[in-house]
Amino acid sequence: MLDKFSDELREKRLQSGITLEQMANKTRIDQKFLEAIDEGNFAFLPELYVKAFIKQYAKEVGLDETETLKRYQSAKEGKLFQPEQDILQPNTELENNPVEQSPKISVPSPKTQPLKSYNDPSVEKRQAESDNVGKDKILIASAIIGILVIIIAVYLFFIRDTKEIIVAERPFEEVIEQNQQRYIEEIPDAEDDTTILSSDSLYLKFISSEPSWIFVVIDDIKTEEFTLAPNIEHVVSAGNSFKATVGNSGGVKVMLNNNPVEFTGRSGSVRHFSIDRDGFRYLNTPPKLDL
């Protein structure tokens, strides 16, 4: 299904007369990622970035972005995508064969005397007051519900300590901007180096040139997980050792105590390594916290 989906994208791009190089220059997406989409390879980055790239691809070739993402999700699940307008077909059979209505028989109604109308001003006043009270209750209930929703949202996103990562569907540009605000850190000066070394003898710096996801086990007692936007640095400190997984290993450089580490990788591939006082080595399996 994914191969068929990528074939449809590539055919639409060729019909539009757009080359991968032109699309890469316009969207600022690396050409190797666009080539992976053309080849039906959608495992080159985490799902959030893949969907963002597919959305940009569809926009450039003139496809509906929302429908294209739905087609991708259906193809990923091995299902055949069916647009909503194909599902909701009008019932033409009923339109062509209307039900014959039986002739109406008019029955004369008995003549009755018209009822007299009595308007009690006090009753109308009480009804108006009751309506106003009902509206006030609705407004108060709506305000209370809104406040509760805000409190729950603040608790879930800013207060509750959880190891789960909640990934919302947002535009790729917003993800990059948020990561830049969250992970920009100044390079420590001489005094800062002294402060770090006084509590932890090792500190590991990650420098990104491409979007990258990183997971670090520190001294086998705690973990840290973060995402770096391009041209962002992030530092973690430890007393004895680090073990790390780098999601986009070709887009990250590593330094230990301001000394370069001979870490190499490929864009879109995952690599694992450990580093301590004895040196640096690659790992064959992802590191995890030993409980």
C-alpha atoms as a printed R data frame, in Angstrom:
    type eleno elety resid chain resno       x      y       z
1   ATOM     1    CA   MET     A     1   0.000  0.000   0.000
2   ATOM     2    CA   LEU     A     2   2.804  2.462   0.836
3   ATOM     3    CA   ASP     A     3   4.473  1.734  -2.527
4   ATOM     4    CA   LYS     A     4   1.238  2.561  -4.341
5   ATOM     5    CA   PHE     A     5   0.873  5.753  -2.294
6   ATOM     6    CA   SER     A     6   4.435  6.876  -3.136
7   ATOM     7    CA   ASP     A     7   3.851  6.036  -6.829
8   ATOM     8    CA   GLU     A     8   0.807  8.327  -6.837
9   ATOM     9    CA   LEU     A     9   2.822 11.178  -5.270
10  ATOM    10    CA   ARG     A    10   5.691 10.729  -7.736
11  ATOM    11    CA   GLU     A    11   3.309 10.575 -10.734
12  ATOM    12    CA   LYS     A    12   1.604 13.800  -9.614
13  ATOM    13    CA   ARG     A    13   4.996 15.492  -9.193
14  ATOM    14    CA   LEU     A    14   6.091 14.441 -12.693
15  ATOM    15    CA   GLN     A    15   2.800 15.682 -14.147
16  ATOM    16    CA   SER     A    16   3.424 19.031 -12.444
17  ATOM    17    CA   GLY     A    17   6.895 19.206 -14.028
18  ATOM    18    CA   ILE     A    18   8.660 19.647 -10.664
19  ATOM    19    CA   THR     A    19  12.034 18.016 -10.006
20  ATOM    20    CA   LEU     A    20  13.178 16.847  -6.582
21  ATOM    21    CA   GLU     A    21  15.915 19.474  -6.613
22  ATOM    22    CA   GLN     A    22  13.393 22.251  -7.289
23  ATOM    23    CA   MET     A    23  11.126 20.974  -4.527
24  ATOM    24    CA   ALA     A    24  14.036 20.728  -2.066
25  ATOM    25    CA   ASN     A    25  15.063 24.338  -2.802
26  ATOM    26    CA   LYS     A    26  11.515 25.612  -2.349
27  ATOM    27    CA   THR     A    27  10.482 23.609   0.747
28  ATOM    28    CA   ARG     A    28  13.938 23.588   2.442
29  ATOM    29    CA   ILE     A    29  13.556 19.801   2.903
30  ATOM    30    CA   ASP     A    30  16.717 17.765   2.324
31  ATOM    31    CA   GLN     A    31  16.580 16.132  -1.117
32  ATOM    32    CA   LYS     A    32  17.436 12.689   0.293
33  ATOM    33    CA   PHE     A    33  14.208 12.740   2.327
34  ATOM    34    CA   LEU     A    34  12.189 13.629  -0.796
35  ATOM    35    CA   GLU     A    35  13.906 10.774  -2.657
36  ATOM    36    CA   ALA     A    36  12.936  8.403   0.182
37  ATOM    37    CA   ILE     A    37   9.272  9.456  -0.182
38  ATOM    38    CA   ASP     A    38   9.465  8.840  -3.953
39  ATOM    39    CA   GLU     A    39  10.876  5.352  -3.285
40  ATOM    40    CA   GLY     A    40   8.194  4.448  -0.720
41  ATOM    41    CA   ASN     A    41  10.581  4.557   2.256
42  ATOM    42    CA   PHE     A    42   8.806  6.346   5.119
43  ATOM    43    CA   ALA     A    43  10.975  5.135   8.019
44  ATOM    44    CA   PHE     A    44  13.780  7.665   7.591
45  ATOM    45    CA   LEU     A    45  12.661  9.891  10.509
46  ATOM    46    CA   PRO     A    46  10.109  9.846  13.365
47  ATOM    47    CA   GLU     A    47   6.446  9.889  12.277
48  ATOM    48    CA   LEU     A    48   5.969 13.580  13.148
49  ATOM    49    CA   TYR     A    49   8.582 14.721  10.609
50  ATOM    50    CA   VAL     A    50   7.454 12.228   7.933
51  ATOM    51    CA   LYS     A    51   3.897 13.607   8.031
52  ATOM    52    CA   ALA     A    52   5.199 17.182   7.871
53  ATOM    53    CA   PHE     A    53   7.299 16.353   4.775
54  ATOM    54    CA   ILE     A    54   4.372 14.555   3.069
55  ATOM    55    CA   LYS     A    55   2.157 17.584   3.726
56  ATOM    56    CA   GLN     A    56   4.733 19.927   2.127
57  ATOM    57    CA   TYR     A    57   5.175 17.519  -0.814
58  ATOM    58    CA   ALA     A    58   1.407 17.417  -1.446
59  ATOM    59    CA   LYS     A    59   1.138 21.195  -1.255
60  ATOM    60    CA   GLU     A    60   3.865 21.714  -3.861
61  ATOM    61    CA   VAL     A    61   2.320 19.318  -6.411
62  ATOM    62    CA   GLY     A    62  -1.202 20.713  -5.978
63  ATOM    63    CA   LEU     A    63  -2.799 17.936  -3.895
64  ATOM    64    CA   ASP     A    64  -5.136 18.417  -0.950
65  ATOM    65    CA   GLU     A    65  -2.868 18.223   2.117
66  ATOM    66    CA   THR     A    66  -5.445 16.823   4.549
67  ATOM    67    CA   GLU     A    67  -6.672 14.152   2.132
68  ATOM    68    CA   THR     A    68  -3.077 13.193   1.265
69  ATOM    69    CA   LEU     A    69  -2.271 12.623   4.962
70  ATOM    70    CA   LYS     A    70  -5.421 10.474   5.279
71  ATOM    71    CA   ARG     A    71  -4.309  8.452   2.234
72  ATOM    72    CA   TYR     A    72  -0.881  7.948   3.837
73  ATOM    73    CA   GLN     A    73  -2.426  6.775   7.121
74  ATOM    74    CA   SER     A    74  -4.731  4.336   5.292
75  ATOM    75    CA   ALA     A    75  -1.813  2.991   3.224
76  ATOM    76    CA   LYS     A    76   0.279  2.572   6.366
77  ATOM    77    CA   GLU     A    77  -2.531  0.521   7.948
78  ATOM    78    CA   GLY     A    78  -2.915 -1.554   4.768
79  ATOM    79    CA   LYS     A    79  -6.370 -0.165   4.049
80  ATOM    80    CA   LEU     A    80  -7.860  1.158   0.811
81  ATOM    81    CA   PHE     A    81  -8.623  4.868   1.160
82  ATOM    82    CA   GLN     A    82 -12.175  5.889   0.226
83  ATOM    83    CA   PRO     A    83 -13.100  9.621   0.123
84  ATOM    84    CA   GLU     A    84 -16.130 10.692   2.116
85  ATOM    85    CA   GLN     A    85 -18.099 11.808  -0.973
86  ATOM    86    CA   ASP     A    86 -17.917  8.216  -2.284
87  ATOM    87    CA   ILE     A    87 -19.364  6.878   0.962
88  ATOM    88    CA   LEU     A    88 -22.315  9.272   1.198
89  ATOM    89    CA   GLN     A    89 -24.216  8.472  -2.049
90  ATOM    90    CA   PRO     A    90 -27.716  9.936  -2.500
91  ATOM    91    CA   ASN     A    91 -30.618  7.504  -2.497
92  ATOM    92    CA   THR     A    92 -31.513  7.878  -6.161
93  ATOM    93    CA   GLU     A    93 -33.924  4.949  -6.004
94  ATOM    94    CA   LEU     A    94 -36.231  6.847  -3.674
95  ATOM    95    CA   GLU     A    95 -35.949  9.973  -5.810
96  ATOM    96    CA   ASN     A    96 -36.876  8.099  -8.992
97  ATOM    97    CA   ASN     A    97 -39.698  6.112  -7.354
98  ATOM    98    CA   PRO     A    98 -41.514  8.433  -4.963
99  ATOM    99    CA   VAL     A    99 -44.051  6.798  -2.676
100 ATOM   100    CA   GLU     A   100 -47.560  7.403  -3.842
101 ATOM   101    CA   GLN     A   101 -49.529  9.272  -1.249
102 ATOM   102    CA   SER     A   102 -53.089  8.270  -0.541
103 ATOM   103    CA   PRO     A   103 -55.695 10.942  -1.202
104 ATOM   104    CA   LYS     A   104 -56.544 12.984   1.839
105 ATOM   105    CA   ILE     A   105 -60.091 12.817   3.122
106 ATOM   106    CA   SER     A   106 -61.252 16.085   4.560
107 ATOM   107    CA   VAL     A   107 -63.423 15.733   7.642
108 ATOM   108    CA   PRO     A   108 -65.306 18.808   8.705
109 ATOM   109    CA   SER     A   109 -64.340 19.857  12.199
110 ATOM   110    CA   PRO     A   110 -67.061 20.670  14.672
111 ATOM   111    CA   LYS     A   111 -67.650 24.320  15.205
112 ATOM   112    CA   THR     A   112 -66.543 25.530  18.602
113 ATOM   113    CA   GLN     A   113 -66.758 28.833  20.275
114 ATOM   114    CA   PRO     A   114 -63.469 30.812  20.282
115 ATOM   115    CA   LEU     A   115 -61.682 30.760  23.607
116 ATOM   116    CA   LYS     A   116 -61.233 33.973  25.462
117 ATOM   117    CA   SER     A   117 -57.669 35.171  26.021
118 ATOM   118    CA   TYR     A   118 -56.637 36.150  29.516
119 ATOM   119    CA   ASN     A   119 -53.217 37.806  29.955
120 ATOM   120    CA   ASP     A   120 -51.928 37.866  33.502
121 ATOM   121    CA   PRO     A   121 -49.012 40.364  33.736
122 ATOM   122    CA   SER     A   122 -47.664 38.701  36.882
123 ATOM   123    CA   VAL     A   123 -47.419 35.324  35.119
124 ATOM   124    CA   GLU     A   124 -45.533 36.846  32.162
125 ATOM   125    CA   LYS     A   125 -43.151 38.628  34.547
126 ATOM   126    CA   ARG     A   126 -42.406 35.421  36.474
127 ATOM   127    CA   GLN     A   127 -41.772 33.558  33.191
128 ATOM   128    CA   ALA     A   128 -39.354 36.274  32.008
129 ATOM   129    CA   GLU     A   129 -37.490 36.133  35.332
130 ATOM   130    CA   SER     A   130 -37.336 32.326  35.087
131 ATOM   131    CA   ASP     A   131 -35.878 32.551  31.568
132 ATOM   132    CA   ASN     A   132 -33.211 35.014  32.747
133 ATOM   133    CA   VAL     A   133 -32.273 32.742  35.663
134 ATOM   134    CA   GLY     A   134 -31.975 29.790  33.259
135 ATOM   135    CA   LYS     A   135 -29.667 31.781  30.961
136 ATOM   136    CA   ASP     A   136 -27.520 32.861  33.928
137 ATOM   137    CA   LYS     A   137 -27.165 29.238  35.045
138 ATOM   138    CA   ILE     A   138 -26.078 28.199  31.547
139 ATOM   139    CA   LEU     A   139 -23.450 30.982  31.434
140 ATOM   140    CA   ILE     A   140 -22.127 30.062  34.894
141 ATOM   141    CA   ALA     A   141 -21.958 26.356  33.990
142 ATOM   142    CA   SER     A   142 -20.121 27.166  30.741
143 ATOM   143    CA   ALA     A   143 -17.611 29.341  32.615
144 ATOM   144    CA   ILE     A   144 -16.979 26.605  35.204
145 ATOM   145    CA   ILE     A   145 -16.454 23.990  32.481
146 ATOM   146    CA   GLY     A   146 -14.035 26.305  30.649
147 ATOM   147    CA   ILE     A   147 -12.007 26.895  33.837
148 ATOM   148    CA   LEU     A   148 -11.858 23.145  34.551
149 ATOM   149    CA   VAL     A   149 -10.635 22.452  31.006
150 ATOM   150    CA   ILE     A   150  -7.867 25.061  31.401
151 ATOM   151    CA   ILE     A   151  -6.810 23.635  34.795
152 ATOM   152    CA   ILE     A   152  -6.686 20.077  33.417
153 ATOM   153    CA   ALA     A   153  -4.673 21.215  30.379
154 ATOM   154    CA   VAL     A   154  -2.146 23.068  32.583
155 ATOM   155    CA   TYR     A   155  -1.821 20.004  34.828
156 ATOM   156    CA   LEU     A   156  -1.313 17.574  31.948
157 ATOM   157    CA   PHE     A   157   1.207 19.639  30.002
158 ATOM   158    CA   PHE     A   158   3.137 21.556  32.692
159 ATOM   159    CA   ILE     A   159   2.711 19.986  36.149
160 ATOM   160    CA   ARG     A   160   2.299 16.211  35.959
161 ATOM   161    CA   ASP     A   161   5.630 14.353  35.994
162 ATOM   162    CA   THR     A   162   5.399 11.725  33.281
163 ATOM   163    CA   LYS     A   163   7.846  9.851  31.093
164 ATOM   164    CA   GLU     A   164   5.373  9.645  28.221
165 ATOM   165    CA   ILE     A   165   5.898 11.983  25.268
166 ATOM   166    CA   ILE     A   166   2.652 13.548  24.041
167 ATOM   167    CA   VAL     A   167   3.087 14.389  20.354
168 ATOM   168    CA   ALA     A   168   0.461 16.705  18.919
169 ATOM   169    CA   GLU     A   169  -0.208 17.102  15.245
170 ATOM   170    CA   ARG     A   170   1.332 20.501  14.477
171 ATOM   171    CA   PRO     A   171   2.942 22.131  11.480
172 ATOM   172    CA   PHE     A   172   6.615 21.298  10.987
173 ATOM   173    CA   GLU     A   173   7.571 24.996  11.276
174 ATOM   174    CA   GLU     A   174   5.925 25.245  14.706
175 ATOM   175    CA   VAL     A   175   7.791 22.146  15.922
176 ATOM   176    CA   ILE     A   176  11.127 23.633  14.849
177 ATOM   177    CA   GLU     A   177  10.358 27.006  16.473
178 ATOM   178    CA   GLN     A   178   9.334 25.411  19.763
179 ATOM   179    CA   ASN     A   179  12.455 23.206  19.856
180 ATOM   180    CA   GLN     A   180  14.642 26.250  19.193
181 ATOM   181    CA   GLN     A   181  13.104 28.125  22.136
182 ATOM   182    CA   ARG     A   182  13.291 25.073  24.377
183 ATOM   183    CA   TYR     A   183  16.799 23.749  23.753
184 ATOM   184    CA   ILE     A   184  18.960 26.814  22.942
185 ATOM   185    CA   GLU     A   185  21.690 26.963  25.570
186 ATOM   186    CA   GLU     A   186  24.685 29.255  25.842
187 ATOM   187    CA   ILE     A   187  28.159 27.741  25.590
188 ATOM   188    CA   PRO     A   188  29.555 27.754  29.150
189 ATOM   189    CA   ASP     A   189  32.534 30.038  29.789
190 ATOM   190    CA   ALA     A   190  35.531 29.241  31.964
191 ATOM   191    CA   GLU     A   191  33.650 29.875  35.229
192 ATOM   192    CA   ASP     A   192  30.718 27.718  34.102
193 ATOM   193    CA   ASP     A   193  33.142 24.858  33.242
194 ATOM   194    CA   THR     A   194  34.541 25.058  36.761
195 ATOM   195    CA   THR     A   195  31.039 24.916  38.231
196 ATOM   196    CA   ILE     A   196  30.086 21.850  36.168
197 ATOM   197    CA   LEU     A   197  33.271 19.978  36.954
198 ATOM   198    CA   SER     A   198  32.851 20.650  40.659
199 ATOM   199    CA   SER     A   199  29.665 18.534  40.795
200 ATOM   200    CA   ASP     A   200  30.016 16.250  37.748
201 ATOM   201    CA   SER     A   201  33.357 15.331  36.234
202 ATOM   202    CA   LEU     A   202  31.957 14.650  32.730
203 ATOM   203    CA   TYR     A   203  29.695 16.649  30.477
204 ATOM   204    CA   LEU     A   204  28.562 15.607  27.009
205 ATOM   205    CA   LYS     A   205  27.574 18.118  24.341
206 ATOM   206    CA   PHE     A   206  25.364 17.303  21.309
207 ATOM   207    CA   ILE     A   207  25.541 19.704  18.334
208 ATOM   208    CA   SER     A   208  22.867 19.194  15.646
209 ATOM   209    CA   SER     A   209  22.947 20.088  11.964
210 ATOM   210    CA   GLU     A   210  19.628 18.322  11.224
211 ATOM   211    CA   PRO     A   211  16.493 17.519  13.274
212 ATOM   212    CA   SER     A   212  17.501 14.773  15.721
213 ATOM   213    CA   TRP     A   213  16.001 12.794  18.609
214 ATOM   214    CA   ILE     A   214  18.367 11.763  21.447
215 ATOM   215    CA   PHE     A   215  17.979  9.495  24.502
216 ATOM   216    CA   VAL     A   216  20.719  9.432  27.203
217 ATOM   217    CA   VAL     A   217  21.246  7.143  30.231
218 ATOM   218    CA   ILE     A   218  23.315  9.024  32.833
219 ATOM   219    CA   ASP     A   219  25.465  7.035  35.301
220 ATOM   220    CA   ASP     A   220  22.979  4.124  34.934
221 ATOM   221    CA   ILE     A   221  20.667  5.883  37.415
222 ATOM   222    CA   LYS     A   222  18.617  8.370  35.383
223 ATOM   223    CA   THR     A   223  17.658  9.214  31.795
224 ATOM   224    CA   GLU     A   224  17.152 12.313  29.671
225 ATOM   225    CA   GLU     A   225  15.302 12.491  26.351
226 ATOM   226    CA   PHE     A   226  15.087 15.485  23.997
227 ATOM   227    CA   THR     A   227  14.722 16.606  20.375
228 ATOM   228    CA   LEU     A   228  17.120 19.052  18.696
229 ATOM   229    CA   ALA     A   229  16.292 21.383  15.835
230 ATOM   230    CA   PRO     A   230  19.074 22.207  13.310
231 ATOM   231    CA   ASN     A   231  22.036 24.216  14.671
232 ATOM   232    CA   ILE     A   232  21.119 23.658  18.339
233 ATOM   233    CA   GLU     A   233  23.394 22.506  21.198
234 ATOM   234    CA   HIS     A   234  22.407 20.568  24.320
235 ATOM   235    CA   VAL     A   235  24.649 19.555  27.256
236 ATOM   236    CA   VAL     A   236  24.164 16.714  29.767
237 ATOM   237    CA   SER     A   237  26.457 16.058  32.734
238 ATOM   238    CA   ALA     A   238  27.408 12.911  34.647
239 ATOM   239    CA   GLY     A   239  29.751 11.652  37.284
240 ATOM   240    CA   ASN     A   240  31.062  8.548  35.515
241 ATOM   241    CA   SER     A   241  29.409  7.484  32.241
242 ATOM   242    CA   PHE     A   242  26.891  8.075  29.454
243 ATOM   243    CA   LYS     A   243  24.964  5.682  27.209
244 ATOM   244    CA   ALA     A   244  23.043  7.242  24.325
245 ATOM   245    CA   THR     A   245  20.811  6.598  21.315
246 ATOM   246    CA   VAL     A   246  20.895  9.150  18.462
247 ATOM   247    CA   GLY     A   247  17.876  8.974  16.129
248 ATOM   248    CA   ASN     A   248  19.375 10.852  13.152
249 ATOM   249    CA   SER     A   249  23.038 10.002  13.697
250 ATOM   250    CA   GLY     A   250  24.323 11.707  10.560
251 ATOM   251    CA   GLY     A   251  23.071 15.086  11.757
252 ATOM   252    CA   VAL     A   252  24.765 15.190  15.187
253 ATOM   253    CA   LYS     A   253  28.300 15.889  16.466
254 ATOM   254    CA   VAL     A   254  29.372 14.866  19.981
255 ATOM   255    CA   MET     A   255  31.926 16.491  22.321
256 ATOM   256    CA   LEU     A   256  33.093 15.309  25.761
257 ATOM   257    CA   ASN     A   257  34.399 18.085  28.042
258 ATOM   258    CA   ASN     A   258  34.831 20.292  24.922
259 ATOM   259    CA   ASN     A   259  36.888 17.584  23.156
260 ATOM   260    CA   PRO     A   260  35.526 16.100  19.878
261 ATOM   261    CA   VAL     A   261  34.336 12.481  20.039
262 ATOM   262    CA   GLU     A   262  34.884 10.225  17.007
263 ATOM   263    CA   PHE     A   263  31.159  9.599  16.551
264 ATOM   264    CA   THR     A   264  29.983  9.021  12.972
265 ATOM   265    CA   GLY     A   265  26.619  8.092  11.536
266 ATOM   266    CA   ARG     A   266  24.282  8.420   8.580
267 ATOM   267    CA   SER     A   267  21.305 10.712   8.097
268 ATOM   268    CA   GLY     A   268  18.087  8.930   8.945
269 ATOM   269    CA   SER     A   269  19.820  6.018  10.741
270 ATOM   270    CA   VAL     A   270  19.960  5.234  14.471
271 ATOM   271    CA   ARG     A   271  23.222  4.592  16.383
272 ATOM   272    CA   HIS     A   272  23.910  3.666  20.009
273 ATOM   273    CA   PHE     A   273  27.098  4.334  21.978
274 ATOM   274    CA   SER     A   274  28.577  4.537  25.464
275 ATOM   275    CA   ILE     A   275  31.337  6.771  26.779
276 ATOM   276    CA   ASP     A   276  33.095  6.893  30.140
277 ATOM   277    CA   ARG     A   277  36.559  7.455  31.600
278 ATOM   278    CA   ASP     A   278  37.900  4.426  29.722
279 ATOM   279    CA   GLY     A   279  36.832  5.667  26.289
280 ATOM   280    CA   PHE     A   280  34.149  5.568  23.594
281 ATOM   281    CA   ARG     A   281  32.501  2.517  21.995
282 ATOM   282    CA   TYR     A   282  29.451  1.740  19.847
283 ATOM   283    CA   LEU     A   283  26.617 -0.451  21.183
284 ATOM   284    CA   ASN     A   284  24.607 -3.012  19.234
285 ATOM   285    CA   THR     A   285  21.419 -2.565  21.271
286 ATOM   286    CA   PRO     A   286  19.618  0.516  22.599
287 ATOM   287    CA   PRO     A   287  20.722  1.510  26.111
288 ATOM   288    CA   LYS     A   288  18.186  1.411  28.911
289 ATOM   289    CA   LEU     A   289  18.031  2.094  32.603
290 ATOM   290    CA   ASP     A   290  18.799 -0.978  34.714
291 ATOM   291    CA   LEU     A   291  16.259 -1.103  37.531
